[in-house]
Amino acid sequence: MPWYFRLLFVLLLVMFMVLQYRLWVGQGSMAEVYRLQQKIDSQQQQLARMKERNARLRAEVQSLKTGLEAVEARARSDLGMIKEGETFFQVIEPAGSATP
């Protein structure tokens, strides 16, 4: 076998090894593509949760703008307000009793 065939074989083998390295470890490798795909998936899930939250907040804002029932419910829950003519009862649990 002539020497230039051996040199060509070694050169091709080295190129093959370099390409394999780039495929599995280097920039744009399979591992990096997999990692980026996982990151995209998690960000899409987070985006879906944020869109759902925004829709709920948008509905709450619309309800507060248009209906007095929502304002009344918010005042009762957040501020502890009661209507005129209602009687407020506060139940205090004894210190020793714990409900599971």
Backbone bond lengths (Angstrom), bond angles and torsions (degrees), N, CA, C in turn:
res aa  C-N    CA-C-N  psi(-1)  N-CA   C-N-CA  omega(-1)  CA-C   N-CA-C  phi
1 M - - - 1.451 - - 1.534 107.53 -
2 P 1.335 116.28 127.22 1.470 119.14 -178.87 1.524 111.48 -67.20
3 W 1.309 116.71 157.25 1.456 123.07 -175.98 1.526 112.63 -64.33
4 Y 1.366 118.49 -32.87 1.469 120.26 -178.04 1.521 111.81 -71.64
5 F 1.339 118.46 -25.64 1.469 120.06 173.55 1.535 110.12 -69.28
6 R 1.317 115.91 -39.88 1.463 120.07 177.25 1.531 110.37 -64.23
7 L 1.330 114.75 -43.29 1.468 119.38 178.46 1.527 110.64 -62.97
8 L 1.325 116.97 -42.94 1.461 121.39 177.75 1.531 110.50 -63.00
9 F 1.320 117.47 -42.18 1.460 121.57 178.10 1.524 110.96 -62.03
10 V 1.322 117.88 -45.75 1.458 121.59 179.23 1.520 110.16 -64.31
11 L 1.318 117.77 -42.10 1.461 121.95 178.31 1.524 111.33 -61.62
12 L 1.328 116.71 -45.25 1.467 120.37 178.00 1.529 111.40 -65.10
13 L 1.307 117.10 -37.54 1.457 120.96 178.16 1.527 110.57 -64.77
14 V 1.316 117.78 -42.72 1.457 121.74 178.23 1.521 110.36 -64.15
15 M 1.323 117.86 -43.95 1.473 121.27 178.15 1.526 110.42 -61.92
16 F 1.323 116.10 -40.35 1.453 120.18 178.68 1.527 110.54 -62.55
17 M 1.329 117.30 -42.92 1.460 121.33 179.37 1.532 110.68 -64.67
18 V 1.315 118.41 -40.96 1.462 121.72 178.90 1.521 110.08 -63.85
19 L 1.324 117.08 -43.42 1.465 120.15 179.08 1.526 111.50 -65.75
20 Q 1.314 117.14 -38.35 1.461 120.18 176.92 1.524 110.75 -64.09
21 Y 1.319 116.83 -40.57 1.460 120.56 177.94 1.520 110.35 -60.35
22 R 1.330 116.63 -46.48 1.471 120.00 -179.90 1.520 110.93 -64.36
23 L 1.327 116.94 -36.03 1.463 120.46 -178.91 1.524 111.34 -66.00
24 W 1.316 119.14 -41.37 1.454 121.93 -172.90 1.516 114.23 -99.23
25 V 1.344 119.23 -26.24 1.453 120.29 -172.25 1.521 112.78 -126.45
26 G 1.291 119.33 -35.39 1.465 122.34 -171.00 1.520 113.97 -73.51
27 Q 1.334 114.07 -170.86 1.464 120.99 -179.71 1.529 109.04 -65.64
28 G 1.333 116.24 132.98 1.458 121.23 -178.10 1.520 112.47 78.66
29 S 1.331 117.39 18.45 1.463 121.77 -177.40 1.521 110.85 -74.10
30 M 1.302 114.06 171.56 1.460 120.40 178.53 1.527 110.58 -62.30
31 A 1.327 116.83 -40.21 1.468 120.56 -179.83 1.528 110.38 -64.32
32 E 1.311 117.41 -40.53 1.456 120.53 179.87 1.531 110.97 -67.92
33 V 1.316 116.35 -40.61 1.465 120.26 177.39 1.523 110.18 -61.37
34 Y 1.328 117.87 -42.97 1.462 122.09 178.70 1.526 110.78 -62.89
35 R 1.345 115.94 -44.68 1.470 120.52 179.85 1.526 110.97 -62.96
36 L 1.314 117.21 -42.44 1.465 120.53 179.50 1.524 111.09 -66.91
37 Q 1.333 117.30 -36.73 1.464 120.27 177.84 1.516 110.61 -64.91
38 Q 1.334 117.40 -39.87 1.460 121.03 176.41 1.520 110.98 -62.71
39 K 1.319 116.52 -40.63 1.460 120.93 179.17 1.528 110.78 -65.63
40 I 1.320 116.93 -40.48 1.473 121.12 177.44 1.522 110.09 -62.41
41 D 1.328 116.82 -44.06 1.464 120.71 -179.86 1.533 111.53 -61.23
42 S 1.335 116.75 -44.16 1.467 119.06 -179.20 1.529 110.66 -67.24
43 Q 1.318 117.55 -36.47 1.467 120.01 178.30 1.522 111.39 -69.63
44 Q 1.331 117.65 -34.41 1.460 119.97 176.48 1.528 110.85 -67.24
45 Q 1.327 117.45 -37.63 1.464 120.38 176.45 1.518 110.49 -65.41
46 Q 1.320 116.90 -42.21 1.455 120.74 178.11 1.522 110.48 -64.27
47 L 1.319 117.47 -39.35 1.457 121.68 178.07 1.523 110.93 -63.41
48 A 1.325 117.10 -40.89 1.466 120.66 178.08 1.527 110.96 -62.78
49 R 1.353 116.17 -42.18 1.463 119.11 177.49 1.527 111.24 -63.36
50 M 1.309 117.02 -41.04 1.467 121.01 179.79 1.533 111.19 -66.30
51 K 1.323 116.91 -38.92 1.471 119.77 178.03 1.521 110.64 -64.29
52 E 1.331 116.19 -40.55 1.463 120.12 178.36 1.531 110.39 -64.14
53 R 1.317 116.27 -43.25 1.466 120.94 178.51 1.525 110.71 -62.93
54 N 1.322 116.91 -43.05 1.468 120.44 178.73 1.524 111.31 -62.51
55 A 1.336 116.58 -38.89 1.461 119.85 179.05 1.528 110.52 -64.09
56 R 1.361 116.08 -41.74 1.471 119.16 177.98 1.526 111.13 -63.82
57 L 1.326 116.62 -43.29 1.468 119.90 179.57 1.524 111.18 -66.08
58 R 1.325 116.82 -38.91 1.461 120.58 178.13 1.529 110.61 -62.72
59 A 1.337 116.47 -41.53 1.463 120.52 178.22 1.526 110.55 -65.83
60 E 1.332 117.31 -39.65 1.460 120.53 178.82 1.529 111.12 -65.30
61 V 1.323 116.85 -41.76 1.465 120.20 178.35 1.519 110.05 -63.31
62 Q 1.322 116.83 -43.76 1.471 120.28 178.96 1.519 110.65 -62.20
63 S 1.331 116.56 -40.21 1.462 120.85 179.10 1.527 110.63 -65.37
64 L 1.325 116.70 -40.97 1.463 119.93 179.49 1.523 111.54 -67.86
65 K 1.319 116.93 -31.42 1.467 120.25 179.70 1.518 112.12 -73.81
66 T 1.325 117.53 -34.57 1.462 119.79 -171.19 1.524 114.41 -102.65
67 G 1.324 118.77 -33.52 1.465 119.21 -172.16 1.508 113.21 -115.96
68 L 1.320 114.91 141.49 1.456 120.10 177.68 1.520 111.79 -77.75
69 E 1.336 117.31 -21.95 1.459 120.17 -179.77 1.527 110.76 -63.24
70 A 1.308 116.42 -40.32 1.468 119.70 -179.79 1.518 110.54 -67.89
71 V 1.321 117.04 -39.46 1.463 120.56 178.51 1.524 109.63 -64.65
72 E 1.337 115.93 -42.20 1.463 120.28 179.20 1.527 110.82 -64.14
73 A 1.306 117.29 -43.87 1.462 120.72 179.76 1.519 110.52 -63.37
74 R 1.318 117.11 -40.59 1.465 121.08 178.65 1.525 110.66 -65.00
75 A 1.341 117.10 -41.31 1.463 120.99 179.36 1.522 110.88 -65.43
76 R 1.327 117.31 -38.71 1.459 120.60 179.49 1.528 111.10 -67.54
77 S 1.329 116.73 -45.48 1.466 118.93 -174.48 1.526 112.28 -77.59
78 D 1.329 117.28 -43.35 1.466 119.40 -174.67 1.524 113.01 -85.06
79 L 1.316 117.45 -38.07 1.453 120.65 -173.74 1.524 113.44 -105.13
80 G 1.335 117.89 -9.44 1.452 121.26 178.97 1.517 112.87 71.71
81 M 1.318 117.85 26.72 1.467 121.19 -177.55 1.527 110.39 -80.04
82 I 1.330 116.17 154.48 1.458 122.24 176.51 1.528 108.12 -129.18
83 K 1.335 115.73 159.41 1.463 120.98 178.59 1.519 110.23 -78.32
84 E 1.310 113.79 161.71 1.456 119.34 175.58 1.526 108.17 -67.82
85 G 1.320 116.51 132.97 1.460 121.41 179.96 1.518 112.98 93.78
86 E 1.319 118.56 -10.84 1.466 121.28 177.38 1.523 109.24 -87.24
87 T 1.322 115.29 155.06 1.450 120.87 177.11 1.522 108.44 -113.00
88 F 1.294 116.83 131.05 1.456 122.74 -178.35 1.518 109.67 -95.41
89 F 1.311 116.13 127.33 1.456 122.11 176.43 1.514 108.15 -118.08
90 Q 1.323 117.25 130.86 1.457 121.57 176.73 1.509 107.98 -114.18
91 V 1.322 117.35 123.19 1.459 123.19 -179.10 1.502 108.06 -100.96
92 I 1.320 115.10 122.80 1.471 119.97 179.66 1.512 108.18 -112.46
93 E 1.327 116.00 123.79 1.462 122.09 179.53 1.521 108.99 -73.39
94 P 1.343 118.21 143.58 1.457 120.21 174.78 1.531 110.10 -59.98
95 A 1.308 116.81 150.70 1.459 121.71 -174.42 1.536 112.82 -63.19
96 G 1.319 118.85 -31.60 1.476 121.39 -175.72 1.518 113.86 -84.63
97 S 1.310 118.88 -17.43 1.479 119.20 -174.74 1.516 109.91 -91.59
98 A 1.312 113.04 132.18 1.466 119.22 176.86 1.525 107.09 -126.39
99 T 1.304 116.03 127.07 1.466 119.73 179.17 1.517 108.63 -94.81
100 P 1.332 116.39 130.84 1.474 119.95 -178.17 1.509 112.35 -73.70
